[in-house]
Amino acid sequence: MLALLLAWSMWFYVQRILIPHQIVDAAAHDHPRGNLSDLYPRWLGARELLLHGRDPYRPDITSEIQRGYYGRAIDPSRAGDPQDQQAFAYPIYIIFLLAPVVNLPFSEVSKGFFWFLCIIYAWSLLLWLRALRWKARTSTVAILLLLSLSSFQFIQGVKLEQFTLLIAALVATCVLLLVNEKFGVAGVVLGFATIKPQLVMPLVAWLTLWSVSDWRHRKAFVWGFFATVGILFAAGEWFLPGWPKEFLRAVVAYRQYTHAASLLDGLTNAKWGPVLAGVFVLMTAAVCWRLRHESDQSPRFVLVFALVLAVTLLIIPTVSTYNQVLLLPAVLILILHARDLYSQSPLTRIVWILAASAIFWPWVAALALTIASFILPAARVQQAWALPFYTSMAIPFAVLGLLIQYAFQILPSNRASPVAAELR
């Protein structure tokens, strides 16, 4: 019942407090608001290429995208206009995923995509539970589903129709296939996840190292992945010759007009951010190297997945909250081994409490604002719209810190890590 209350309050906060605030703020500052769908630029680009043979990377397509996404073409000379041009900055082969719906009205595609993302994210949670071999009670699964589908990270992603949620589901599918030793199919699945390459390339590097370390047994993953990516690249070249160059130009332009920076850059500066990113990458690489021979049946294997995804959030050039859905496996591992971690040492208990507080704060703040909305005027409650965001920057660091502590706890031992049978 508490999980249900928290879930309802978060959705109420988004629908009745946050979005109304954004609408009022946009009107006051002349900010354009259209469909605000991350799907729309990709759908329009795919439709124009497949139906009309138009290059989706061209400026005229970008202007058409802006008229749908923002409601009008943005003007750099207007102070209230956003910097993100919403250009088609994805690999061209995303058109193959969208080909079945390019003839449909976008309103129908958008509604279908919303529910599709809800279903596959819930499914990805169940896949992670199976990969972790967590035989949870039905009530526990229900609680985890309620909290996952009401986390602000998920709600923001599904409201913006973000492909990150699809990537999260593909990664979860890949993990379960590897655990079940379906290496070739796992490679194919991860190949399709490269539609957002920045989110999966660190994972690809780890799995390539892992596969090469036992080539005879795991080579099917490498062949499956690179064959899939090769076919997608070739098919994209057939439809739009020279697309890789245009894609790279679009990525460079995106980083320039959005002033893209990593989470580490935002917390430090452009000089020290890359240095800290290098430190995290080297630390993760050391763990990956040490566990490169680990069996796919080992709990450490899934732990490395969670670790790589958590570090990815720190080093990619974006601080979007919805990307934190990739922390789901790390959070599940920390919940599963909560008793173990909490009983280790006073320092571990402090980190565990801080991490749990950071993760649960958005729900607590949303509940407080929801209650306040029934007592205070809407305009006054909307002034506190940012309250649930206070820990958003801290969550990846808190989760990663606790995950690293757990990794060091089990790395020195050759025995399997303890697995709690149930969340109490």
N, C-alpha and C positions, 0 to 999 in steps of 0.2 A: 504493500500500500504506500509506503514511503517512496519507493522508486516510481510508482505511478504518479504520485503527487509532484515529485521533482520533474518528471518528464512533462507533465501537463504545464507546470509553471514555466519551463524553458520555452515551450512552443508558444505559450501565452505571451511571454516577454517579447519574443521575436515578432509575433504577429500584431500585438496590441501596443507595444511600447517602442521597440527598436525601429520597425519599419515606419510607423507614423512619424517618429522623430526625423528619420531620414527624408521623408517626403516634405515635411515642414522646412527642414534645413535646406533641401534642394531648391525649394521655391524661394526662400529668403535670399539665397546666394546665386540664384540663376544657374544651378547645376542641372544639366540635362538628365532625364530619366526615361529610358525606354523599356525594353524587355529584360535588360541586364542578365541575359542568359549566355553563359560560356559556350553553350551548344550552338547558339545562333551563328556566330562567325564561321564555325566549322561546317554547319549545315548549309549555309548560303554558299560558301566556297565550293563545297562538294556539288551542290545543285548546279551552280554556274559552269563548273568544269564538265560534269557528266552530261548535262542537258544542252549546254550552249557552247562548249569548247572554250570558255573564257578562263584565263589564268587567274587563280584565286589570290595570288601574291601581288597583283597589280594594284596601283593606287585607286583606280576607279571602283574596284571591288571593295577596297577598304572603306571608301565613302559610302557605298551602299550598306555595308555592315554597320557602320556608325549610325545610319538613319534608323536601323532596326534596334540596335543595342542601346543607343543613347536617345533615340527619338529624333535626332537630327545629326548632320555632320558636325563634328567638333571644330572649333576655331581656336588655334593656338593664341590668337591675339586677345581672346576673351579670358579674363582672369578667373572666372568661375568654371571654365571648361576643364574636364579631366585631361591628364597627360597621356593616359593609355589609349592608343589609337585603335585597339581591338582589331589589328590586322590579322590576317590568316598566317599565324606563326607556328603551325604544326607541320610535321612531316606530311607529305602529300598523300601517303597511303592511308591516312585516316578516312579518306573518301570511300574506301571499300567497306568500312564499318557503317557508313551513313548512306550508302547507295540504296538500300531498300526503302528509305523514307524520303528521298529527295523529291518525289512527286506529290507528297502529302503537304497540306497546309502546316505552317510552322506551329500554329496554336495546338494542333493535334499531336505533332511530334513532341512538343514541349511537355504536354500533359503525360504522354506515354513515357517519356524519358524520366520524368520526376518519379513515377512509380517504379520504373525499372531500376533506378538508382537505389530506392528504398529497399527493394527486394534483394538486390545483389549485395548490398552492404550488410543486411541482416544475414544473408547466406554466408558472407565472408566471415562473420563472427562464428558461425557454426563450424565452418571449415577450420578456423584456427583452434577451436576447442578440440576438434578431432586430431589435428596435427600435434597438439600438446598432450593428447591422450588424457584429457580431463573429462572424466565421466561424472559430469555435474548432474545434480538433481534438476527436475523440470522447473522447480521454483527458482533455482539459481540461474538457469538459462533464461527464464523469463525476465528476471531482474537485469541480467546483463544486456539482453535485447532492449529493454526499456531505456536503460541508461545510454546505450550506444546510439540508439535512434533518437535520443533527445539531447545528446551532447551538442554544444554549440558548433563544434567542428563539423559534425555531420549536417546539422541544420543549415549552416552557411553554405556548405558544399552542395546540398540538394536544392536549396533555394536558388543558388547561382547556376545550377545544372552543370557542375564541375566534373570534368573527366577524371579528376583525381580519385573519385569514388570508384570509378570503373577500374582504375589501375590498382587500387587497394584490393578489389575483388579478384583481379587476375593474379596478383601476387599471392593471395591466400590460396587460390586454386593451384598455382605452381608449387607451393610448399607442400600441400597435401599430396599432390601427384608424386613429388620427390620422396616423401615419406613412404608412399606406397610403391616406390621403385618404378614408376612410370616415367622414366627419364626423358624419353623422346617427346612425349606429349607435353611434359612440363616445359621443355625448351620451346615448343611451338607456342604455348600459352604466354610465356614471358616475352617471346618475340613480338606478339601483338601489343604487349604493354609498352613497347618503345614508342607508341604514339606520343607519350610524354617522356622523352629519353632522360631528362634531368632527374626524374624520380627513380629510375630503375638501373641506370648505368653502374652505380656503385654495387648494386646487387648482382648485376651481370658479371662484374669483375670478380666478386667473391665466388660465385658459382662456377665460373670458368676455372679459377684456381682450384676449387674443390674437385671439379671433374677431372682436370689434368692430373691431380694427385692420385687418382685411381682410374686411369684412362680406360682400361679394359672393361671395367664394370660400369663406368659412368659416361662414357663417350657419347652415348645416344643423346644426352642433354645438349652437348655442344653442337652436334650435327642438327638436332631439331631446332635449336635457337638460331644458329647462323643460316640454316637453309630457309627458315621462315623470314628472317630479316632480308636475306638476299632476294627472295621471291617478291617481297613487298617493295623493295627498292626497284627491282626490274619492272614490276607492274606499274609502279608510279612513273618510271621513266617512259614507259609506253604511252601513258596518258598525257604526261607533261614532260617532254624532253628537257633535260637540264635542271630539273626541279631541286636537286641538292644545293646548288649554288643560290637559287632564289630563297630556299629555306634558311640557309646560313645568313644571308643578307637580312632576312626578316627577323632572325634571332638577334643579330647585332643591333638592328634598329630598335627592337623591343627593349633591349637592355639600356639603350641610350635615352629613349623617350620616357621610360618609366623610372630611370635612375635605379635600376634593379640592384639590390644589395642583399647579402645573406643576413641571417639572424645574428651571426657573430659580428658582421660589419655594423649592424644597427646598434649593438650593445657596446661596441668599442669605436672603431673608425675604419676607414678604407685601408689604413696601413696595417693595423694590428689584426683586423678581421681575417685576412688571408693567412697570417701567421698562425693564429689559433686554429683555423680550419686545417692547416697542414698538420698541426699537432694531433688533432682529433683523427685525421685520416691515417696518420702513422700509427697511432694507438690501435685503431680498428684493424689496420693491416696486420699488425703484430698478432692480434687475437686470431684473425683469419688464418694467418700462416701457421700458428700453433695448432689450430683445429682443422687444418685442411684435410687430414686423413679421417676425420670424424665420420662415423657411420650415419646414414640418413635416419637410422632408428634411435640415435642418441638424442637426449634432451638438449645437449649442447648445440646440436645442428640447428634447431629452431631458435635457440638463444642467439646464435650469430645472425640469423635473419633479422630478428628484432633489433639487435645492436646496429647492424648496417643501416636499417631503415631510420632508426633514431638519429644516427650521425648524419644521414643524408639531409634531414630537415635543417641541420645547423649550417650546412655548407652550400646548399643550392641558393641561387640568387633571388630569393623571394621569401617574404615573411608571412605569407597568407595563412590565416588560421586554419582553413579547411584542409591544408596539407597535413595537419596533425592527426588526421584519421589513420595515417600510416603508423602511428604510435600504438594502435590497437593491440598487436601481438605483444609488445613490451608491457603494456598495462595488464594484459591477461596473465603474463608470466609473473609479474609482481604481485598480483592478487593471489595467484595460485600458490606462491611461496611466501605469502605475507607473514605467516607465523615464523618461518625459518629466518626471514630477514629481521623481523622485529626483535627476535631474541638473541641476535648475534652480539651486539655491543651497544653502549649508549649512543655512540656516533651514528650507527646504522639506524637506531630507533629515531633519532632526530631527523635524519634524512628521509626516512620512511614517512614520518608525520608531516614534514614539509611537502613532500611529493603528494601525499594524499590530500593535504589541504589545498594545494595548488590545483589539483585535478577537480576536486569537488566544489571549490569556491564558485564557479559560474552557476551551478545549480542553486547553491545557497543564496547568491545574490539575486538570481532570477526569481526565486521564491519570495524574497523580501520585497522586490519591486512589484511582483504580482499582487501580494497582499496590500502593499501601499496604494496600488492603482484602484482598489475598492474603497479607499479612505480619502485619498488626496486627489486634487485636480489632475487631469491627464498631463497638462503642460508642466506641472511641477515634477511629476514622476519622470517624465521624459528628460528632464534636466540631468537625471542620474543614469541615463541610458548606458554609460560606459562602465558602470559598476561590475558587471560580469566579466569584463575584459582585463581586470587588474592583474590576473595571474597568467594571462595567455602567453606572454613572452617567457614566463618562468617554467611553464609545463614541460617543454622539451628538455630543458636542462635538469629539472627535478627527476623526470623519468629516466633520462640517460644516466644521471649520477647514481640512482638506485640500481639500475641495470648493471652498471660497471661494478658496483659493490657485489652484486650477486654473481657476476661473471668471475670475479677474483675469488669468491667463496668456493666455486666448484672447479675452477681451472686446475689447482694444484693436485686434485684427486683424480684417480683413474676410475673411480666408481661412478655409477650413474647418480645424478643429482636427485635429492629427495623429492617425491611428488605427493602433494596433498591430494587425498581422495575426494575432498569436497570442501567448498567454501563455507565456513561456519558463520 
